[in-house]
Structure formats: structure tokens, C-alpha cells
């Protein structure tokens, strides 16, 4: 379905990031890395692009990069309560830079995460 959507809009960062997450969960890390690189090469302030990117980086074991992407999602307007409520983000939330940003954030207000 994501590949069909990319046929219509190959520049869709959020679709590429979602596809990268699907691929990494299927164990296709090389393909996931390629899709993520393409997704992040398109300037985007889309919350979902950054959320999927954070999850892909988490699956790669790169928690600092995952925290940076989660911070970008917060900057784009993601309520911090949504991050805190999802167990997928627990390891990312424990990263020092993001944890400090979350502690300082007013829920629902975009904040700058320490990167």
C-alpha cells in the first residue's frame, strides 16, 4: 500500500518513513535505511515523519538519533503526552537530551529539544 502511494507521490516523506518502519520491523534494515534516508532528505516538519524516523532509529539501536527525531516531532507540535503514553517510545524517552526537553515542555506546546 505504501509503495502504491509512493507511485502517486514519490516525494511523500511520511509515506517513506512509515515504509521504513515497516521494513525495519520485517528485518529488512538495508531497505529501511534507504527509505529513511530518502524520507529525511525531503524538508519536513510533519509530526508523523519524525515519529516514524524515531522508531526506525530505535530499531537500528541509535537512541540518540531517535531522540533527535522525537524532539523534532515535539517541535512540530506533538503533545508530549502522546510520546509518554506509547511504550514503543520508552527507550527513546530515557535519552538525556529528550528527557530534559520533555520535563521542561508544557504539554501540547512545541518545544526545542536539546540535540
Residue pairs with C-beta under 8 A, 6 or more apart in sequence:
2 15
2 16
2 18
2 19
2 22
3 19
5 12
5 15
6 12
6 15
6 16
6 19
9 15
11 42
13 39
13 40
13 42
13 44
13 46
13 49
14 39
14 44
14 46
14 48
14 49
14 52
16 35
16 36
16 38
16 39
16 42
17 35
17 36
17 39
17 40
17 48
17 49
17 50
17 52
17 53
17 56
18 48
18 52
19 35
20 32
20 33
20 35
20 36
20 39
20 52
20 53
20 56
21 32
21 52
21 55
21 56
21 59
23 29
23 31
23 32
23 35
24 32
24 56
24 59
24 60
25 59
29 59
29 60
32 56
32 59
33 60
36 53
36 56
36 57
39 49
39 52
39 53
40 49
40 53
44 50
45 72
45 75
45 76
46 76
47 73
47 76
47 77
47 78
50 69
50 70
50 72
50 73
50 76
50 78
51 69
51 70
51 73
51 78
53 66
53 69
53 72
54 66
54 67
54 69
54 70
54 73
54 89
54 92
55 66
55 88
55 89
57 63
57 65
57 66
57 69
58 66
58 88
58 89
58 91
58 92
63 91
63 92
63 94
63 95
64 95
64 97
66 91
66 92
66 95
67 92
67 95
67 97
67 98
67 113
68 97
68 113
68 115
70 83
70 89
70 92
70 93
70 98
70 113
71 97
71 98
71 101
71 112
71 113
71 114
71 115
72 113
73 83
74 80
74 83
74 101
74 102
74 105
74 110
74 111
74 113
75 110
75 111
75 112
75 113
76 110
77 108
77 110
79 107
79 108
80 102
80 105
80 107
80 108
80 111
81 107
81 108
83 89
83 92
83 93
83 102
84 93
84 102
92 98
93 99
93 102
96 114
97 113
97 114
97 115
98 113
98 114
100 114
101 111
101 112
101 113
101 114
104 111
105 111
